[in-house]
C-alpha cells in the first residue's frame, strides 16, 4: 500500500501446514520509513496481534556523517570581510613575497657549490592571517683559495656572478660582489708574480736558426 510518499510492502510466506508446526505463516513487512519487520503468525493470532521483530541496521555510517547544515567555523578574513586598505596591503605583501623568493632563488642557482646555506626568510603576517616573506638571505663563501691564485680567480668569478644574479641586487649583494672583485684582483697579481718568478728561474733559450 502507498500512503503519500511512504511505501509499505507486506509479504506472506507459509512455512509448514498444520498440524506439524504451530507457526504456519511468516510475515515480512517493508516500510520505507522503518527497518524491515519480520513476524511469525500462528493460526490463533491475527495480524494486529503480531509483535514485530525489528532488523538491526548498521548505524556506523550514519554516525560518521555530519549533520545536515553543519558549518565549519570560518574566520573573518576568509569570508572577505576585509577593507579596501587591507586588501591592498595583502596584494602588496604577495608581490613582495614573490620578489623575495625569486631574488634568493637567483642567488642559489648561480652560487653552485659555494652556497653555504639558505634560503632563509623573514616573514610578516598580513591582514588575512597569512605569512608573507618580506626578506631573505643566502649564505655564500667569498673567501679566497689559500695558496692557489688560479682557483681563487675561478671561485670569485662564481661568487660575484651569484651576488649580482637577482634582477635588483641589494646593497649587501653589491658589497659581496665588490669583495669578490678585490679578491680576484689580488689573485691575479699573485698569479702574475708567480709567472714572473718562474720566468726568472727558467729564462728562455735562444736558438740560432741560420743555415
KAHU-V715687 format. One record per residue. RES is the residue in three letters. SS is DSSP state (alpha for helix, beta for strand, coil for the rest). PSI is psi in radians with two decimals (999 if undefined). D_CENTER is the distance of its C-alpha to the mean C-alpha in Angstrom with 1 decimal. Layout:
res:ss:psi:d_center
RES:SS:PSI:D_CENTER
RES:SS:PSI:D_CENTER
This chain:
res:ss:psi:d_center
UNK:coil:2.71:57.1
UNK:beta:2.22:54.8
UNK:beta:1.74:54.5
UNK:coil:-2.13:52.5
UNK:coil:0.02:49.0
UNK:beta:2.30:49.7
UNK:beta:2.27:50.8
UNK:beta:2.20:53.0
UNK:beta:2.21:54.2
UNK:beta:2.22:57.0
UNK:beta:2.40:57.9
UNK:beta:2.29:61.1
UNK:beta:2.25:61.6
UNK:beta:2.17:64.9
UNK:coil:-1.13:64.5
UNK:coil:2.39:68.0
UNK:coil:2.59:71.3
UNK:coil:2.74:73.6
UNK:coil:0.31:75.3
UNK:coil:-0.55:73.0
UNK:coil:2.29:70.1
UNK:coil:-0.38:70.1
UNK:beta:1.95:66.6
UNK:beta:-0.22:67.4
UNK:beta:2.29:64.5
UNK:beta:2.15:60.7
UNK:beta:2.17:59.0
UNK:beta:2.12:55.4
UNK:beta:2.17:54.1
UNK:beta:2.11:50.8
UNK:beta:2.19:49.8
UNK:coil:-0.29:46.7
UNK:coil:0.00:46.1
UNK:beta:2.81:46.8
UNK:beta:2.95:46.3
UNK:beta:2.40:48.8
UNK:beta:2.29:52.2
UNK:beta:2.20:54.5
UNK:beta:2.64:58.1
UNK:beta:2.33:61.3
UNK:beta:2.29:64.5
UNK:beta:2.90:68.0
UNK:coil:-0.44:71.2
UNK:coil:-0.03:72.1
UNK:coil:2.71:68.8
UNK:coil:2.90:67.8
UNK:alpha:-0.54:64.3
UNK:alpha:-0.39:64.4
UNK:alpha:-0.06:65.0
UNK:coil:2.34:62.1
UNK:coil:1.88:59.4
UNK:coil:2.59:56.1
UNK:beta:2.06:53.7
UNK:beta:2.30:50.2
UNK:coil:2.34:47.6
UNK:coil:2.34:44.6
UNK:coil:2.68:41.2
UNK:coil:2.05:37.7
UNK:coil:0.11:36.1
UNK:alpha:-0.67:32.9
UNK:alpha:-0.71:31.1
UNK:alpha:-0.59:32.6
UNK:alpha:-0.53:31.7
UNK:alpha:-0.32:28.0
UNK:coil:2.33:28.1
UNK:coil:2.49:27.3
UNK:coil:2.54:30.4
UNK:coil:2.35:31.0
UNK:coil:-0.05:30.2
UNK:coil:2.30:27.8
UNK:coil:2.26:25.3
UNK:coil:2.35:22.3
UNK:coil:2.37:22.9
UNK:coil:2.33:21.3
UNK:coil:2.97:21.6
UNK:coil:-0.69:23.8
UNK:alpha:-0.71:21.3
UNK:alpha:-0.28:19.3
UNK:alpha:0.26:22.7
UNK:coil:0.64:23.5
UNK:coil:0.75:26.3
UNK:coil:2.54:25.8
UNK:coil:2.92:28.7
UNK:alpha:-0.63:29.0
UNK:alpha:-0.72:28.9
UNK:alpha:-0.70:25.6
UNK:alpha:-0.68:24.1
UNK:alpha:-0.67:25.5
UNK:alpha:-0.69:24.1
UNK:alpha:-0.76:20.5
UNK:alpha:-0.66:21.1
UNK:alpha:-0.75:22.5
UNK:alpha:-0.66:19.6
UNK:alpha:-0.76:17.1
UNK:alpha:-0.70:19.6
UNK:alpha:-0.72:19.9
UNK:alpha:-0.79:16.2
UNK:alpha:-0.75:16.2
UNK:alpha:-0.78:19.4
UNK:alpha:-0.79:18.6
UNK:alpha:-0.70:15.6
UNK:alpha:-0.66:17.8
UNK:alpha:-0.87:20.7
UNK:alpha:-0.60:19.2
UNK:alpha:-0.56:17.8
UNK:alpha:-0.73:21.4
UNK:alpha:-0.82:22.8
UNK:alpha:-0.77:20.6
UNK:alpha:-0.63:21.6
UNK:alpha:-0.41:25.3
UNK:alpha:-0.41:25.8
UNK:alpha:-2.34:25.4
UNK:alpha:-0.10:26.7
UNK:alpha:-0.02:28.0
UNK:beta:2.24:24.6
UNK:beta:-0.49:24.8
UNK:beta:2.92:21.4
UNK:beta:3.13:18.6
UNK:beta:2.58:17.1
UNK:beta:2.29:17.4
UNK:beta:2.64:16.8
UNK:beta:2.48:18.8
UNK:beta:2.74:17.4
UNK:beta:2.37:19.3
UNK:beta:2.26:18.7
UNK:coil:3.02:19.5
UNK:coil:-0.36:21.7
UNK:coil:0.06:18.9
UNK:coil:-0.07:17.6
UNK:coil:2.70:14.5
UNK:beta:2.28:14.4
UNK:beta:2.41:15.1
UNK:beta:2.20:15.9
UNK:beta:-0.09:19.7
UNK:beta:2.78:20.7
UNK:beta:2.92:19.8
UNK:beta:2.67:21.7
UNK:beta:2.31:21.8
UNK:beta:2.42:24.6
UNK:beta:2.57:27.2
UNK:coil:1.87:30.5
UNK:coil:0.17:33.4
UNK:coil:2.53:36.2
UNK:coil:2.78:38.9
UNK:coil:1.97:39.7
UNK:coil:2.24:42.7
UNK:coil:0.14:45.8
UNK:coil:1.45:44.2
UNK:alpha:-0.67:44.6
UNK:alpha:-0.77:43.5
UNK:alpha:-0.62:40.2
UNK:alpha:-0.75:39.8
UNK:alpha:-0.81:40.3
UNK:alpha:-0.69:37.7
UNK:alpha:-0.76:35.2
UNK:alpha:-0.51:35.9
UNK:alpha:-0.72:35.5
UNK:alpha:-0.77:31.9
UNK:alpha:-0.77:31.3
UNK:alpha:-0.76:33.0
UNK:alpha:-0.69:31.0
UNK:alpha:-0.68:27.7
UNK:alpha:-0.59:28.8
UNK:coil:0.19:29.8
UNK:coil:-0.69:27.0
UNK:coil:2.76:25.2
UNK:coil:-0.61:26.8
UNK:coil:1.52:28.0
UNK:coil:2.49:28.6
UNK:coil:3.03:29.0
UNK:alpha:-0.68:32.3
UNK:alpha:-0.66:31.0
UNK:alpha:-0.75:29.8
UNK:alpha:-0.57:33.4
UNK:alpha:-0.74:34.9
UNK:alpha:-0.69:33.1
UNK:alpha:-0.70:34.2
UNK:alpha:-0.71:37.7
UNK:alpha:-0.71:37.8
UNK:alpha:-0.68:36.8
UNK:alpha:-0.71:39.6
UNK:alpha:-0.76:42.1
UNK:alpha:-0.63:41.2
UNK:alpha:-0.74:41.7
UNK:alpha:-0.78:45.1
UNK:alpha:-0.70:46.3
UNK:alpha:-0.68:45.1
UNK:alpha:-0.67:47.0
UNK:alpha:-0.74:50.1
UNK:alpha:-0.72:49.9
UNK:alpha:-0.72:49.6
UNK:alpha:-0.69:52.6
UNK:alpha:-0.71:54.6
UNK:alpha:-0.69:54.0
UNK:alpha:-0.67:55.1
UNK:alpha:-0.71:58.2
UNK:alpha:-0.66:59.1
UNK:alpha:-0.69:58.7
UNK:alpha:-0.63:61.0
UNK:alpha:-0.67:63.6
UNK:alpha:-0.50:63.5
UNK:coil:1.31:63.8
UNK:coil:2.59:65.8
UNK:coil:2.57:65.9
UNK:coil:2.54:69.0
UNK:coil:2.23:71.5
UNK:coil:2.42:72.9
UNK:coil:1.95:76.2
UNK:coil:0.16:75.6
UNK:coil:2.52:79.3
UNK:coil:999:81.1
